Amino acid sequence: MVLTELQYPHIMSQYLKEIPPIFYSNETGAPIQRCLVCDSYLLDGAEYIIEKAVVNYPTVGTRDLVWEFALCMDCMEEITSEYSEESQQKMSQYFIENMNMGHLRELKEAENFDVNEWISKCIVKGKAQSDCSQYQLCGHFVGELCVFDHTPFLVSDEAMDEVVQLISNKTLGSMNDFRDRFFPPPEDLSPLLRDKEFILI
């Protein structure tokens, strides 16, 4: 943790915890080791994000993973640089104005780092995870540690539908190009990935 503080002074060590299993690779059952885009190794101190999309079936109590990936910060910045400036501004404004950061702040101040509490409901709509037909999870990581600060959080299907309405066709095209490049059929078994726009939070 001392090394992490020296490398990333903006990250306070008391908020660095072991990676919760919910963010492990669904395939290996272990932490995701490499960036999806550049294949760089992540667990030796790299700063990165993980996103997962899940389809939920509340009536039968089951769920399916649609996709999951890790992106190093360099690749994340390169991908989002392809979005239109207007879309970037609208997305940022949407989340700044609508995210309930107070919920995460309360958990942090209470030193409650149970990931299930952090992702129990949509950070935007307050909709319970169990009530979402589809949701996305996002987390911020440094090497083998999860940063419990502005993440982890859950974004519900309702919130993502609102985001889609804000962004340009160019940006949607960039997001769907990313999807088609890294999650083409037959790996993509969920029709939701084609029927709904792919959104990179």
Kinemage of the C-alpha trace (Angstrom):
@kinemage 1
@onewidth
@group {chain A} dominant
@subgroup {mainchain}
@vectorlist {calphas} color= white
{ca met a 1} P 0.000 0.000 0.000
{ca val a 2} L 2.894 2.363 0.654
{ca leu a 3} L 4.107 1.810 -2.891
{ca thr a 4} L 0.611 2.520 -4.177
{ca glu a 5} L 0.477 5.804 -2.252
{ca leu a 6} L 3.828 6.831 -3.728
{ca gln a 7} L 2.657 5.980 -7.246
{ca tyr a 8} L -0.868 7.348 -6.868
{ca pro a 9} L -0.905 10.089 -4.211
{ca his a 10} L -4.548 10.884 -5.038
{ca ile a 11} L -5.584 7.475 -3.663
{ca met a 12} L -5.738 7.187 0.130
{ca ser a 13} L -4.497 3.853 1.449
{ca gln a 14} L -7.378 3.373 3.899
{ca tyr a 15} L -9.739 3.033 0.936
{ca leu a 16} L -7.705 0.292 -0.745
{ca lys a 17} L -9.109 -3.170 -0.108
{ca glu a 18} L -8.818 -6.624 -1.623
{ca ile a 19} L -10.620 -7.017 -4.934
{ca pro a 20} L -14.151 -8.289 -4.213
{ca pro a 21} L -14.903 -11.619 -5.945
{ca ile a 22} L -17.837 -9.983 -7.781
{ca phe a 23} L -15.161 -8.270 -9.909
{ca tyr a 24} L -13.183 -11.466 -10.556
{ca ser a 25} L -13.103 -12.985 -14.014
{ca asn a 26} L -16.226 -15.039 -14.593
{ca glu a 27} L -14.133 -17.453 -16.644
{ca thr a 28} L -11.250 -18.064 -14.233
{ca gly a 29} L -12.734 -17.181 -10.849
{ca ala a 30} L -9.639 -15.073 -10.155
{ca pro a 31} L -8.745 -11.372 -10.547
{ca ile a 32} L -8.671 -10.165 -14.150
{ca gln a 33} L -5.007 -9.942 -15.076
{ca arg a 34} L -4.822 -8.055 -18.356
{ca cys a 35} L -6.203 -5.015 -20.124
{ca leu a 36} L -8.721 -6.013 -22.771
{ca val a 37} L -7.245 -3.648 -25.372
{ca cys a 38} L -3.447 -3.530 -24.956
{ca asp a 39} L -3.021 -6.793 -22.989
{ca ser a 40} L -0.815 -5.094 -20.393
{ca tyr a 41} L -0.508 -6.846 -17.031
{ca leu a 42} L -2.610 -5.093 -14.412
{ca leu a 43} L -1.893 -6.746 -11.072
{ca asp a 44} L 1.566 -5.267 -10.522
{ca gly a 45} L 0.330 -1.799 -9.567
{ca ala a 46} L -1.411 -0.579 -12.713
{ca glu a 47} L -4.430 1.687 -12.356
{ca tyr a 48} L -7.483 0.377 -14.218
{ca ile a 49} L -11.244 0.020 -14.286
{ca ile a 50} L -13.465 -3.047 -14.543
{ca glu a 51} L -16.955 -2.999 -15.988
{ca lys a 52} L -19.496 -5.798 -16.066
{ca ala a 53} L -22.981 -5.990 -17.568
{ca val a 54} L -25.513 -8.363 -16.061
{ca val a 55} L -28.974 -9.484 -17.112
{ca asn a 56} L -31.152 -10.179 -14.094
{ca tyr a 57} L -34.158 -12.509 -13.900
{ca pro a 58} L -35.770 -11.503 -10.573
{ca thr a 59} L -38.743 -13.856 -10.857
{ca val a 60} L -36.515 -16.944 -11.019
{ca gly a 61} L -33.634 -15.590 -8.948
{ca thr a 62} L -30.936 -16.016 -11.596
{ca arg a 63} L -28.677 -13.726 -13.615
{ca asp a 64} L -26.412 -13.953 -16.655
{ca leu a 65} L -23.173 -12.121 -17.328
{ca val a 66} L -23.390 -10.304 -20.668
{ca trp a 67} L -19.796 -9.061 -20.748
{ca glu a 68} L -16.893 -8.086 -18.521
{ca phe a 69} L -13.587 -6.359 -19.129
{ca ala a 70} L -10.713 -4.471 -17.558
{ca leu a 71} L -9.170 -1.391 -19.157
{ca cys a 72} L -5.966 0.344 -18.122
{ca met a 73} L -6.310 4.093 -17.799
{ca asp a 74} L -4.323 4.801 -20.968
{ca cys a 75} L -6.652 2.644 -23.062
{ca met a 76} L -9.713 4.068 -21.315
{ca glu a 77} L -8.616 7.595 -22.211
{ca glu a 78} L -7.848 6.605 -25.793
{ca ile a 79} L -11.273 5.005 -26.263
{ca thr a 80} L -13.229 7.885 -24.738
{ca ser a 81} L -11.226 10.399 -26.805
{ca glu a 82} L -13.120 9.055 -29.819
{ca tyr a 83} L -16.410 10.247 -28.352
{ca ser a 84} L -17.768 13.573 -29.497
{ca glu a 85} L -16.992 16.482 -27.184
{ca glu a 86} L -20.698 17.169 -26.754
{ca ser a 87} L -21.396 13.578 -25.709
{ca gln a 88} L -18.564 13.597 -23.198
{ca gln a 89} L -19.895 16.791 -21.657
{ca lys a 90} L -23.471 15.520 -21.498
{ca met a 91} L -22.468 12.192 -19.960
{ca ser a 92} L -20.272 13.877 -17.375
{ca gln a 93} L -22.995 16.370 -16.524
{ca tyr a 94} L -25.597 13.621 -16.225
{ca phe a 95} L -23.581 11.607 -13.728
{ca ile a 96} L -22.378 14.655 -11.778
{ca glu a 97} L -25.942 15.916 -11.380
{ca asn a 98} L -27.621 12.574 -10.732
{ca met a 99} L -25.217 10.237 -8.965
{ca asn a 100} L -25.983 9.767 -5.273
{ca met a 101} L -22.420 10.130 -4.060
{ca gly a 102} L -23.766 10.716 -0.553
{ca his a 103} L -24.577 7.001 -0.326
{ca leu a 104} L -20.971 6.042 -1.102
{ca arg a 105} L -19.638 8.741 1.194
{ca glu a 106} L -21.726 7.418 4.095
{ca leu a 107} L -20.413 3.899 3.533
{ca lys a 108} L -16.864 5.170 3.328
{ca glu a 109} L -17.136 7.282 6.471
{ca ala a 110} L -18.615 4.294 8.301
{ca glu a 111} L -15.686 2.196 7.040
{ca asn a 112} L -18.191 -0.173 5.503
{ca phe a 113} L -16.362 -1.810 2.618
{ca asp a 114} L -18.834 -4.628 2.035
{ca val a 115} L -19.125 -4.456 -1.747
{ca asn a 116} L -22.698 -5.749 -1.604
{ca glu a 117} L -23.697 -2.556 0.185
{ca trp a 118} L -21.966 -0.411 -2.437
{ca ile a 119} L -23.740 -2.108 -5.349
{ca ser a 120} L -27.072 -2.863 -3.657
{ca lys a 121} L -28.878 -0.179 -5.660
{ca cys a 122} L -28.432 2.079 -8.681
{ca ile a 123} L -26.162 5.026 -7.936
{ca val a 124} L -28.448 7.217 -10.060
{ca lys a 125} L -32.017 5.977 -9.618
{ca gly a 126} L -31.815 4.230 -6.276
{ca lys a 127} L -33.408 1.171 -7.883
{ca ala a 128} L -32.580 -2.036 -6.022
{ca gln a 129} L -30.248 -4.417 -7.827
{ca ser a 130} L -32.816 -7.186 -7.436
{ca asp a 131} L -35.387 -5.081 -9.328
{ca cys a 132} L -33.162 -4.316 -12.333
{ca ser a 133} L -33.699 -6.312 -15.501
{ca gln a 134} L -30.194 -5.316 -16.558
{ca tyr a 135} L -27.409 -3.415 -14.813
{ca gln a 136} L -23.766 -2.508 -15.095
{ca leu a 137} L -21.089 -2.612 -12.426
{ca cys a 138} L -18.071 -0.356 -12.406
{ca gly a 139} L -14.999 -0.447 -10.184
{ca his a 140} L -11.662 1.350 -9.926
{ca phe a 141} L -8.563 -0.693 -9.116
{ca val a 142} L -4.845 -0.413 -8.509
{ca gly a 143} L -2.967 -3.663 -8.962
{ca glu a 144} L -4.490 -6.259 -6.655
{ca leu a 145} L -6.566 -3.705 -4.733
{ca cys a 146} L -9.984 -2.104 -5.183
{ca val a 147} L -10.386 1.628 -4.565
{ca phe a 148} L -13.476 2.168 -2.389
{ca asp a 149} L -14.089 5.840 -3.068
{ca his a 150} L -16.214 6.972 -6.022
{ca thr a 151} L -16.647 3.303 -6.953
{ca pro a 152} L -17.699 0.508 -6.874
{ca phe a 153} L -21.201 1.364 -8.055
{ca leu a 154} L -24.128 -0.042 -10.001
{ca val a 155} L -25.993 1.667 -12.847
{ca ser a 156} L -29.482 0.391 -13.618
{ca asp a 157} L -31.135 -0.205 -16.957
{ca glu a 158} L -33.277 2.907 -16.453
{ca ala a 159} L -30.245 5.143 -15.991
{ca met a 160} L -28.439 3.658 -18.981
{ca asp a 161} L -31.509 4.241 -21.162
{ca glu a 162} L -31.377 7.916 -20.183
{ca val a 163} L -27.672 8.112 -21.024
{ca val a 164} L -28.346 6.684 -24.485
{ca gln a 165} L -30.739 9.551 -25.156
{ca leu a 166} L -28.015 12.095 -24.405
{ca ile a 167} L -25.195 10.939 -26.637
{ca ser a 168} L -24.616 11.426 -30.333
{ca asn a 169} L -24.815 8.813 -33.053
{ca lys a 170} L -21.060 9.174 -33.504
{ca thr a 171} L -20.433 8.274 -29.885
{ca leu a 172} L -22.902 5.401 -29.967
{ca gly a 173} L -21.119 4.178 -33.068
{ca ser a 174} L -17.761 4.293 -31.285
{ca met a 175} L -19.163 2.353 -28.341
{ca asn a 176} L -20.735 -0.266 -30.594
{ca asp a 177} L -17.511 -0.574 -32.594
{ca phe a 178} L -15.749 -1.364 -29.323
{ca arg a 179} L -18.412 -3.972 -28.556
{ca asp a 180} L -18.193 -5.577 -31.988
{ca arg a 181} L -14.391 -5.680 -31.855
{ca phe a 182} L -14.090 -7.363 -28.485
{ca phe a 183} L -17.420 -9.154 -28.011
{ca pro a 184} L -18.452 -10.501 -31.412
{ca pro a 185} L -20.724 -13.523 -31.914
{ca pro a 186} L -20.692 -16.334 -30.989
{ca glu a 187} L -19.141 -15.204 -27.683
{ca asp a 188} L -22.022 -12.775 -27.270
{ca leu a 189} L -24.954 -15.014 -26.463
{ca ser a 190} L -27.250 -12.282 -25.186
{ca pro a 191} L -29.615 -10.562 -27.623
{ca leu a 192} L -29.602 -7.580 -25.260
{ca leu a 193} L -26.124 -6.747 -26.464
{ca arg a 194} L -27.523 -6.219 -29.938
{ca asp a 195} L -30.988 -4.932 -29.078
{ca lys a 196} L -29.641 -2.314 -26.676
{ca glu a 197} L -26.807 0.105 -27.207
{ca phe a 198} L -23.474 -0.745 -25.628
{ca ile a 199} L -22.560 1.947 -23.090
{ca leu a 200} L -19.082 2.352 -21.673
{ca ile a 201} L -19.497 4.173 -18.362
